[in-house]
Amino acid sequence: MDPSGTAGIRIEKLNDSNFFSWKQKMELVLGHREVDDMIDPILCPRRPEDPEDLHKWIRKDKTARMTIGLTLSDEMLKNVCHTETALEMWQEICNVHQRHTLLNKLAARRDFYTATMKPGEKMLVYINRVRQMASVLESMGVEIDDKELAMAVLNGLPKRFETIITALDAIGDDDPSFTFAKVRSRLLQEEKRCAMRGNLSANAEASALITGALVDAEGPTENVALTADDETTLNRIVGQSTDAPKEEGEVVLNWQRELRRHPLLLQQKRQRQK
């Protein structure tokens, strides 16, 4: 039996930091099981009096309660053990995690407007993180329109994206084409272009080093140990990385093998640059 009670759909148990993603997933699962109306205060049917209808209602409510309950931690289960229906359980969980206090709203606003892209973070991950913060504010009754969301994403970008920000600034935030979807698309494209330029630059630098050194390699052929600077340069040029693609890793090994076969190359390259 699936530990989450979602018929093979794995959902991380609810904790203090994943409520909004948990809520979205749970609503989808309940909808898939056709019991999502049991947690909706407007759509939830009243407890029927007819025995046959009452039996169906109890089964739907039990299914919803079981699906929700099996994704709760032991501590959270204690908080909802007194509830009698799936709707009461759902509302109790939301009340715990969506307290609309002034301090919570201030903290959520601060997180949203000061969000920045972390070093090494993928663009899509960063955008989704900012979007999740907007969802937290919206759940508290704070309106975040499409353009404000787009500007919050742009505000947290590092300096290497200043060119794309300048290009978007030329459009103007009052232009109908300035939308969150457009900003997201442009940023994802820019990230791909930057990655391609970085790969081409690294390949060209390594190729130039090897080719130039081989052409100018004259003189003694005895082995000379690489210095610490040589090792640093070699590692930088080769660009070894644990997450490098397999085919790139094979090229890296070829470069390294070639350079170490001719230990004078880096030394001669350094002398030409003096």
Secondary structure as UniProt FT lines:
FT   TURN            3..4
FT   TURN            7..8
FT   TURN            16..17
FT   HELIX           19..32
FT   TURN            33..34
FT   HELIX           36..39
FT   TURN            41..43
FT   HELIX           51..69
FT   TURN            70..71
FT   HELIX           74..80
FT   TURN            81..82
FT   HELIX           86..97
FT   HELIX           102..113
FT   TURN            119..120
FT   HELIX           123..139
FT   TURN            140..141
FT   HELIX           146..155
FT   HELIX           159..161
FT   HELIX           162..171
FT   TURN            173..174
FT   TURN            176..177
FT   HELIX           180..216
FT   HELIX           228..238
FT   TURN            242..243
FT   HELIX           246..261
FT   TURN            263..264
FT   HELIX           265..273
//
